[in-house]
Amino acid sequence: MSHNLEGKTAIVTGGANGIGFAIAQHLSDAGANVVVADLDAAAAQAAADQLANATAIACDVRDEEQVKSLVEQTVATYGALHVMVPNAGIGDFSPIVELDLKTWRHLMSVNLDGVFLSIRYAAPAIIASGGGTIVNVASVTALAGTPLIGTYSASKAAVVNLTKTAAIELRAHGVRVNAVLPGFIETQLVTAQVQGFEEKLGLPEGGFAGMIAQGQGRFGTVDEVAKAVLFLAGEDSSFCNGSGVVLDGGLNAGLF
């Protein structure tokens, strides 16, 4: 497979670090112009500085005007938009009965509103550029109940459904929409919650690592997620539309 994106332009939200930066790096390596969009302007610039043909744009994906401006600035800089990767997301760690509405709405505003706004404003630009792809970053937690991260899981389940609807609506306009559903990936977002998981679930120290080993064999890597996004972003996946690619080492395949 070639994954040639020469002459294409891509936006990656939440692109300054973790999975987002790995995606930006792989798209750049494939020849694309890449806009690294992130809430942290300095981190976005630092990330863009490490890539060929990259630009940093500060963007809060919860803000409609900022997302609209992100797309407009990208088109003004590179003349087109072909690939949108709404990756920006946050986590929460609360049982449902302990969760307050403010926290729920804050997470949904990033994880779901941010994806909606990205699709809403990127799709017309992609259509005007002759077609392209949108690759949403969801999670395997969208597929099953997940204790202590129910808000996160609900937001990602909504992203999966939104992916399917957008794929159908945009197909005739030359835009394919897919999603990746990673399992537990070794990122700061995951590792920062390990101790809390162990305490809330009554696991001994190191028990979370045992759960990962049993459920999915090992932690996934950011590069493994990025390679799947790269596949969905390019023409090698030309007949893939409305799909959710699960990357979880088999976590969702078994009962234990």
N, C-alpha and C positions, 0 to 999 in steps of 0.2 A: 504493500500500500504506500502511496506517495505522500499524502497529506500536504500537497502544495497549496499554499495560500498566498503566493506572490501576487501583489497588487490588490489584495483584499484588506479591509479595515475592520478591526474588532474592538469592542468595548468589553472590559471586564470590571464589574463593580465589586467592591471589596477586594481589589486587586493588589493591595500593598503587601500582603503577607499570607502565609498559610496556603490553603488550596487555591485561593485567588491568584497569588503571585505565581504559583506553579503553572496555572492555566495560562496566564499572561506570557510566561516564559516559553511554553511550548508553542503557543500561537505565533509568537515572535520568531522562534527558531524555524517555524514553517514558512516564514516570509511575510507574515501579515504586519501591517501597521497596527499598533496596539495602543489603545487609550486605557491607562490605569486609572480607574476612578475609585476614590476612597474618601471616607469621612475625614481621615487624617491627611491633610494636604502635604505635610512634610514627608510622611511615610510613602505616600503615592509618588512623590517626586524622586525619593530615594530608590524606589522600585523601578520607576521608568528609566532612571539613569543607568540601570544595569542591563537594559534591553536595547536591541537595535530597533530603530524606527518606532520609538515609543514616546507618548505624551502623557503627562499627569494632569488630571482634572479633579479638584475637590468636589465631592458630591455627597449630599445626604439623601439617600434613596427614599426617605420618607416624605421628601418635599417635592411636590409636583413640578414646580418651576425649576428647581435644580436639575431634575431628571430631564426635563424638556431642554434645558440649556445644555446639558451634557451631550445630548444627541446633536443639537444644533452646532455646538462648538466642534464636535468630531467631524461633522460633514463640512463645516467651514475650513477645517484644517486639512482634511484628506480628500475632500470632494465626494465622499460616499460613505456608506455604512453597509457592511455585509454580514457581520457576525455580532450578536449580542449575547453576553453571558452574565445574567443576573445572579451573581454569586454572593453578594453581601448578605450577611445573616448574623444573628446573635443567638445565644442560648439562655436558658433559665433552668433553675434547679429547685423545684418546689412541688410537693404533692398538691393535687388539685384543690383539696379542701383548705390548704394554707395559702393559696394563691390569691392575690388581690387583683382587682380589675385593672388598675393602672399598669401593673406589670404585664398582664395579659395583652393589653392594648399596645403597650410599647413594643413587645416582641412581635406582635402581628403587624405593626406598622412597618417594621424593618423587613421581616421575613416574607410577608405576603403582599402588603401594599407596595413594597419596593419592587417585587417581581412584576406585579400588575402594571405599575408605572413604567417599568423598563420595557415591557412588551408593548404597552400603549403607545409610547413615543418612538421606540426603535423600529417597530414594524413598518410604519409608513415610510421611514427613511430607507429601510432595507428594500421595500417594494420600489421606491424611486431609484434605487441603485441597481435594479435589475434582478433582485431576488437574493436570497441568502438563508441564514439559519439563526435560530435562537436556541440556546442550550441553557436550560434552567438547572440550578443546583438544588436538588431536593435532599432526601435522606431515606435510608431503608426504614427508619422509624416511622415513615408514612404508612407502612404496610401492616403495622401491628401495634397494639397497645404497649407503651413504654413507660414503666413507672418512673416517677420523679421528673420526667421531661415531657409531660403531656402537652404543654403549650407549644413547645418546639415541634413535637410530633404532629400536632394538629395543623400547625402552619405549613409543614412540609407535605402533609396529605393534601392540603388545599392547593399547593403548588403543582403537585402531580395532576390533579384534576384540571387545573387551569391550563396546564401544558396540553392536555388532550383537546380541550375546547379550542384553544388558540391554533392548534395544528389543523383542525378541521376548517376553521374560519379562514385561515391564511393560505391554505394549500393552493387554491386557485390563483393566488397572487405571487406564487413562486417563493414562498417562505415556509421552511420546515421548522417545526418546533418540537424539541425533544428534551428529556431531562436525564440527569444522572442521579442515582440514589446510592450514595456511599454508605458503607457501614461505619464502624468506628475507625477513624483515621487518626494517625498520630500527629495531632495538632495541639496548639495551646488551648483551644476551645474545649477539647476533650480531656487532656491531661489535668487541666486546672480543676476539673470536677471529680477526679478519681477519689480523693479522700472523702469528699462529701457523699459520693455514691456508697462507699464502703460503710460509712457511719450510718446513713439512713437505711441501708439495706441490711445492716447487722453483719457485715462481712468483716473478717479479720484483715489486718493490713496485708496488702498484696492479693486480696481476694478478687478484686476487679480484674487484675491481670489474668487470674485463673478463669474467670468468666469469659474473657476475650479469647483465651486459648481454646476453651471448649466450644464457644459459639462460632468463631470465625477463623480459628487457627492462629491468627496474629493480627496485629494492627495493620491496616492498610497504609499506603504512603500517598503523599500529595501528588507525586508523579503518576501514580496509577490512576488517580482520578483525572488528572490533567490529560493523560493520553486518551481516555474515553471521551472527554470533551472535545479534544482535537479531532477524533474520528467523527463525532457527530457534527462538528463545525464544517467539515469538508465534504467533497463530492464522493468520497469512498462510501458514505452513508446515504447516498442519494435516494434510496427507497425506504429510508427509515424516517417515520413521521408519527408524532404522537406517542412515542415510545418512552419507557422509563428503563434505563440500563442500570441494573443492580450490581453494585461493586462491594460485596460484603463477605467474600470468602466462604459463602455458604451459610451465613448466620440465619437468613430467612428461609432456608431450605428445609430445616429440620425442627423437630420439637425440642430437642436437647442439644 
